[in-house]
Amino acid sequence: MRASAVRNVRKKVLIYIIVIVGLIWTLFPVYWMVKTSFTPDALMYDAKPSLIPAEVTTKHYKDLFSQTEFMTNLKNSLIVSVLATLLSLIISIFGSYSLTRLKFRGKKFITKSIIICYLMPAAVLFIPMYVLVSKLGFADNKYGLLIIYPTFIVPYCCYMLLSYFKAIPGSLEEAALIDGCTRMQTLWKIIFPIAAPGIAVVATFAFTMSWNEFLYALVVTTSPSQLTAMVGIASFKFSDSFIWGLLMSSSVIASIPALILYLGAQSFVIGGLADGGAKY
């Protein structure tokens, strides 16, 4: 008994050590970002920087709000990310439901094409995407990103939602159809509530994908008033010169919406990932 107890204690200690090291490894860059955003320029380039700043300033945030257009960039990202997420969810919900419940020609081909589209590198498509957006009259317009983002968000959402919809017993829908419900009523009143955790997970990651996207936003938007937050952060780098105060303060501000979303959807994310673990 004593030897078994010692082994259990050692096992728990090892687990705690691994968790603590993992937390430090993960959170230290975040801490350094926040710390640097409050560090004065005079202490920014010390050869031996301290973990705790000797002096704290809010100058970088004041300059960010008053001397740059970053808040406009942040608003652009919010608009584009929310609209792209909603549009992609609508398409993905109907598409995934159709692929799991309806029978039609080309169903297997479409299902396989979804994952192929998701795996397609963005660097391969940004030139034809830019040409398409330009011909549609959305060059240097943040709303042009709403044409591009669903092309990689929808395949991801469909691929994830396929597993959630497939896990829902078809007998529930059959009973609803027998009781007189239409396909739309069945989807809205039965499938949607059951798949809500999975949809919340997909919505969270879809928003994150839109929020963090950089390449297409850099190519499509050029005017300061049309830039997204990620491109706005990159604009604080000039050649080999970095404005670290603005870079870090803008990064902190840009992290807040995604952080709020993850905290708000945490219970859905955990439950949804567990429920949707089976792949289609």
QUIDAGI-V144052 format. One record per helix or strand. SS is the DSSP state (h for helix, s for strand). FROM is the first residue (numbers start at 1). TO is the last residue. If there is no record, write none. Layout:
ss = {SS:SS}
from = {FROM:FROM}
to = {TO:TO}
This chain:
ss = {h:h:h:h:h:h:h:h:h:h:h:h:h:s:s:h:h}
from = {2:41:59:70:107:122:142:150:170:183:196:215:229:237:241:244:266}
to = {37:44:67:101:119:135:148:167:178:194:212:220:234:238:242:264:275}
